[in-house]
Amino acid sequence: MSKRRVLTVLLAMMLFSLSASAQMVKASFGVTGGGMATMMSGTVPATSRPMYMNGYGGAFATVSYGTSLGVRVGANYAMQGSFYELSGVNIQADQAYVYIPMSVMYNLKSFFSIEAGLYQNILMSSSLTEKGSTLVEITPDEGALKYNFGAMAGLEFNFGRFVFLELKYHYGLSNSYVIYGKGYPSSFATVGLGFNLISTRKSAF
């Protein structure tokens, strides 16, 4: 799936949500952050660690229509990476991204909602550390691709009006890393806390 087609699908989802309800409109802004577990997909030509733990943090904006439907866009600083062994050398790859999730949300209960959408990662920095008989660090890491995107789905649990817990899974639709000339997508799961800091409400047309 091309980047243009993915963005077109996302825009269509958001336009549908905008037209689906002509009720009360609520906008909220806040911050979120938590842990991130990255998993490289495909058959990597090495002994790899199943998960690489790191974290993310940033800000978000949510527009809700009525009591059920909403759209959320976020911008986060995220650390991802992988760890694998190749020919007796331990290799650690670290990447820093601007992680941008975009999703449509549906509230099932006042304290519980589901969401689905797309995300994109824009590479900010990268490094590769080889730990063998000597320690070698390479910056930037030429194997880290500058851009990747994928699909996401998750759950949100609200604790009152201001605090929520978010659980999300992100499935890579494009390659994020190259080893020996072959590209591999990566998927990751996030668990974090969010805080609604500012909220506004008004009647829709």
PLY file of the C-alpha trace (Angstrom):
ply
format ascii 1.0
element vertex 205
property float x
property float y
property float z
element edge 204
property int vertex1
property int vertex2
end_header
0.00 0.00 0.00
1.46 3.36 -1.06
1.91 6.28 1.34
-0.58 8.35 -0.70
-3.23 5.64 -0.48
-2.72 5.25 3.27
-3.12 8.98 3.83
-6.23 9.01 1.60
-7.81 6.24 3.68
-7.02 8.13 6.88
-8.55 11.34 5.52
-11.69 9.46 4.48
-12.00 8.00 7.99
-11.73 11.44 9.55
-14.24 13.00 7.11
-16.69 10.21 7.86
-16.37 10.86 11.58
-16.92 14.58 11.04
-20.19 13.98 9.18
-21.46 11.14 11.36
-22.77 13.33 14.13
-24.24 16.82 14.45
-24.33 17.00 18.21
-22.13 18.44 20.91
-18.50 18.94 19.86
-15.75 18.65 22.48
-12.07 19.40 21.92
-9.42 18.34 24.42
-5.65 18.71 24.55
-3.19 16.93 26.76
-0.01 14.92 27.21
0.71 11.21 27.20
3.67 8.92 27.76
4.68 5.42 28.70
6.54 2.28 27.71
7.10 0.84 24.25
8.05 -2.73 23.24
9.42 -3.04 19.67
9.45 -6.31 17.72
11.14 -6.71 14.33
8.97 -8.68 11.89
10.11 -11.28 9.38
13.01 -13.74 9.47
15.99 -11.73 10.66
19.35 -13.38 9.70
20.55 -13.45 13.29
19.61 -14.47 16.81
17.39 -11.59 17.87
15.82 -10.59 21.15
12.00 -10.93 20.89
11.33 -7.46 22.29
13.27 -4.25 22.81
11.91 -2.05 25.60
11.91 1.72 25.46
9.48 4.62 25.82
7.58 7.54 24.31
6.06 10.85 25.35
4.30 13.79 23.75
1.06 15.68 23.21
-2.31 14.98 21.61
-5.52 16.66 20.47
-8.93 14.95 20.49
-12.17 16.15 18.88
-15.28 14.28 20.05
-18.72 14.39 18.42
-21.67 13.59 20.64
-20.97 10.91 23.21
-19.61 8.15 20.96
-17.34 9.28 18.15
-14.01 11.10 18.11
-10.77 11.76 16.22
-7.34 11.92 17.87
-3.98 13.07 16.52
-0.76 12.93 18.52
2.88 13.93 18.20
5.41 12.06 20.33
9.13 11.60 20.78
9.75 7.85 20.80
12.78 5.62 21.28
12.79 2.27 19.45
15.39 -0.30 18.54
16.47 -3.91 18.26
19.10 -6.21 19.70
20.54 -9.21 17.86
23.62 -11.44 17.60
25.44 -11.85 14.30
28.60 -13.98 13.87
29.31 -13.86 17.60
28.94 -10.07 17.81
26.18 -8.48 19.88
24.57 -5.65 17.94
22.29 -3.00 19.42
20.42 -0.62 17.10
18.72 2.46 18.57
16.44 4.92 16.79
14.69 8.12 17.89
11.50 9.01 16.03
8.77 11.58 15.88
5.89 9.14 16.29
2.54 10.46 14.96
-0.59 8.35 15.65
-3.89 9.31 13.95
-7.03 7.41 14.92
-10.81 7.32 15.05
-12.24 6.56 18.51
-15.54 5.02 19.52
-16.72 5.29 23.13
-18.51 2.15 24.30
-18.95 3.40 27.86
-18.05 6.61 29.66
-14.92 4.89 31.00
-13.99 2.70 28.01
-13.32 3.30 24.30
-11.71 1.59 21.31
-9.64 3.23 18.58
-8.16 2.35 15.21
-6.16 4.25 12.63
-2.70 4.77 11.21
0.67 5.96 12.45
3.88 7.25 10.94
7.43 7.40 12.27
9.90 10.06 11.13
13.51 9.25 12.00
15.36 11.90 14.04
18.56 10.05 14.97
20.04 6.55 15.00
23.06 4.62 16.22
24.50 1.11 15.94
26.66 -0.41 18.69
28.71 -3.58 18.07
29.92 -5.38 21.19
32.51 -7.98 20.24
36.20 -8.11 21.11
36.07 -4.32 20.78
33.26 -1.80 21.21
32.28 -0.01 17.99
29.58 2.67 17.73
28.33 3.91 14.38
26.30 7.13 14.12
24.08 7.46 12.16
23.04 3.89 11.54
22.66 3.46 7.76
20.29 0.51 8.28
17.60 2.69 9.89
15.13 4.00 7.32
14.05 7.64 7.57
10.31 6.96 7.38
7.90 4.12 8.12
4.18 3.78 8.70
1.57 1.23 9.71
-1.85 0.48 11.18
-2.78 0.70 14.84
-5.59 -0.33 17.19
-6.07 0.07 20.89
-8.13 0.48 24.02
-8.52 3.39 26.39
-9.72 3.31 29.99
-10.79 6.61 31.54
-10.29 7.34 35.24
-12.47 10.40 35.66
-12.31 13.39 33.30
-8.57 14.01 33.28
-6.63 10.71 33.43
-6.71 7.70 31.12
-4.76 4.49 30.46
-4.00 3.62 26.82
-3.05 0.23 25.37
-2.11 0.14 21.66
-0.66 -2.26 19.14
1.06 -0.97 15.98
1.61 -3.19 12.94
4.26 -2.03 10.47
3.13 -1.76 6.84
6.48 -0.55 5.53
10.09 -1.48 6.24
11.81 0.31 9.10
15.24 -1.33 9.06
17.63 -2.91 6.51
20.02 -5.82 7.25
22.28 -7.12 4.46
20.24 -5.23 1.87
16.90 -6.70 2.96
14.22 -4.56 4.59
12.22 -5.56 7.66
9.09 -3.94 9.14
8.77 -3.52 12.87
5.72 -3.68 15.10
5.40 -2.27 18.58
3.06 -2.14 21.55
2.61 0.82 23.88
1.23 1.14 27.39
0.92 4.64 28.79
-0.93 7.22 30.81
-2.60 10.31 29.36
-3.74 13.54 30.97
-6.44 15.83 29.54
-5.22 19.32 30.41
-7.55 21.58 28.41
-11.14 20.91 27.27
-13.65 23.03 25.35
-17.23 22.22 24.38
-19.83 23.76 22.06
-22.86 22.82 19.99
-22.30 21.60 16.44
-24.19 22.93 13.41
0 1
1 2
2 3
3 4
4 5
5 6
6 7
7 8
8 9
9 10
10 11
11 12
12 13
13 14
14 15
15 16
16 17
17 18
18 19
19 20
20 21
21 22
22 23
23 24
24 25
25 26
26 27
27 28
28 29
29 30
30 31
31 32
32 33
33 34
34 35
35 36
36 37
37 38
38 39
39 40
40 41
41 42
42 43
43 44
44 45
45 46
46 47
47 48
48 49
49 50
50 51
51 52
52 53
53 54
54 55
55 56
56 57
57 58
58 59
59 60
60 61
61 62
62 63
63 64
64 65
65 66
66 67
67 68
68 69
69 70
70 71
71 72
72 73
73 74
74 75
75 76
76 77
77 78
78 79
79 80
80 81
81 82
82 83
83 84
84 85
85 86
86 87
87 88
88 89
89 90
90 91
91 92
92 93
93 94
94 95
95 96
96 97
97 98
98 99
99 100
100 101
101 102
102 103
103 104
104 105
105 106
106 107
107 108
108 109
109 110
110 111
111 112
112 113
113 114
114 115
115 116
116 117
117 118
118 119
119 120
120 121
121 122
122 123
123 124
124 125
125 126
126 127
127 128
128 129
129 130
130 131
131 132
132 133
133 134
134 135
135 136
136 137
137 138
138 139
139 140
140 141
141 142
142 143
143 144
144 145
145 146
146 147
147 148
148 149
149 150
150 151
151 152
152 153
153 154
154 155
155 156
156 157
157 158
158 159
159 160
160 161
161 162
162 163
163 164
164 165
165 166
166 167
167 168
168 169
169 170
170 171
171 172
172 173
173 174
174 175
175 176
176 177
177 178
178 179
179 180
180 181
181 182
182 183
183 184
184 185
185 186
186 187
187 188
188 189
189 190
190 191
191 192
192 193
193 194
194 195
195 196
196 197
197 198
198 199
199 200
200 201
201 202
202 203
203 204
